[in-house]
Amino acid sequence: MTRAITCTTRSPRPGEKNGVDYHFLDPAEFQRRVQAGDFIEHATVFGRSYGTLRSELLDKLRAGRDVLLNVDVQGAATIRQRAQAEPELQRALVTVFLTPPSVAVLAERLKNRNTDPPEEIQKRLGLARQEIAQWRHFDYLLISSTIPEDLRRILAIVETEKLRAARAAAPEF
């Protein structure tokens, strides 16, 4: 499995690397890419733009890779809508809503991250409450525990989806 690297206009956090964690773009370049239709989905959240390059996703799918996208509910809705018109994407799409067990746990995680001022954390928590209400629009609901356990469960979902008859190749006799 591989991850599609998201583009963003936000500044890198300590330790983040361009092309590894994100593609860090200035706002003008991001807007140019939007105008060119390069993104399969994009959004502006808290004054920063994020987007998934169509080529980043489709090139990996065409190479036979399972691709993990990390998008918000708005991005997932856009991708679901685009998949209706793109059979290649529709065949591959499986959505998982990953959420902490409570808003209190999310608040603690955001505080411990120590990258946002308290007023931004409050905005994020308000948005999170709205987004959590969207979980029913996803194929799976994953209540987060630890990163290793979340990864194990995501990989189990991927394996399960590969075994669906609609996705499997017929055996040769």
N, C-alpha and C positions, 0 to 999 in steps of 0.2 A: 504494500500500500504506500502511496505517496500523498503528499499534501500539496494542494494548489497554493502557491504563495500569493497572498493578497497585496494589492497596491494600497498605499495610504499617503495622505498629505501630512500626517502627524510626524513629529520629530521622533527619531529613534530613542528608545529608553536605554539606560545603561546595559551594555552587553548585547544589544540587538545588532544584527548585521544586515546590510542591504543585500537583497537577493536570497537571503536565508530565512529570516524571520518575516520580512515584508519587502516589497519593492517600494522604497521611499521616494515619492515624487513631489515636486513642487506643485502648488495649486494650478499654475498655468499649464504644465505638462499633463496633469491629471485631466483638466478640462479639455485639452486637445485630444486626449485619448477617448474621452466621453463622446466628443463630437465626431470622431472617426468611427465610432461604434465598436471599439476594441473590447468593451466590457460586456460580460454576460449578465452581470448585475453590478450596481453601484449605488451608494447612498452617502449622504452627509449626516453624521451623527455627532452632536456636541461640537459643531463647527469644524470637524475634520472629515475628509472624504475617504471612503474605502471602496474598493472594487475588485472583482475577480476578472482577470483577463480571459476572454473567450479562448484564445490560443493556449493559455496556461492549462485550461481544463481539457479542451478537445485534443490537443497534442498528446497528452498523457493517456486519455481514454483510448485513442487510436493506437497507442503503443501497447494496449492490453493491460494497462495499470488500473488498479482501483484508486480513485482519487478522493481524498477527504477535503471538503470545503468547510471553512469556519466562517459562517455568515450569520447575521442576525435574522429575526423573523421576516423583516422586510425583504432582505436578500433571498431568503428561502422562498418566499411567495413569488418573487420575480423569476427565480429559476424554475419553479413549478409551472408558472405560466409559459415561459420560454420552451420548456420541455414538451408542451402540448403541440408545438409547431416543429420541433426538432426530434425526429425518431431516435437518433443516436443518443441524445441526452435523455430522452424519456426511458429508453431501455436501461440506462445506467443509474437513474436517479432513485435513491433511497434517502429519506429524510429522518434525522434523529434530533429530537429536542433534548438538549443537555441543560440541566438546571440544577442549581444547588438545592439542598433539601428545604431551605427556607430563606426568606428575605434577610433574616438576622444573620445567617451564615454568609450570605452574599455580602452584607455590610461589613462583616468581620474580614472577609477575604480582601475586599477593596481597601479597607483601612490598613491591613497588613502589607498590601502591595506598596503602600507609601508613595504613590505617584500622582495622586489627585488631591486637590484641596477639599475640605469638608463640604463646601457647597456643590462641587461637581459630583461628589459621592452621593449626595442627596438627590441630585438630578438623575444620576444613573439608577438609583434605587427606585425612583418614581417610574422611570421608563421600564425597568425590569418587571415591575408589577404588571404593567400593560402587556409586555412581551410574554410573560409566563402564562397569561390567559390564552395565548395562541397555541399552546402545546397540542391541542386536539387536531390541528391541521397537519401534523407530522405522522410518519409511519411508526415511529418508536418514541417512547419517552424514557430518558435515562436520567435518574436522580443521581447527581454526582456524589462521589465519596472521596476517593483518593485518585490521583492521576494514574497510577498503575492499574487500579481496579476499573476506572473509566475506560482506559485503553483496552483492557481485557474484554470488557463488555462490548465496546465498539467493534473489536475484531470478531467477536462471536456473532454480532449482527451481520457483518460482512460475510462471514462464512455461511450463515443461515441463508442469506439472500442468494449466494452463489448456488445453493442447493435447490432453489425453487425450480420447478419444472419449466417455467416460462423463461428462465435464464440459462438453463443447462443445454449443452450440446447433446444430441442423441448419441447413444453408444453405437459403435460400429461393430457389425457382426459379419 
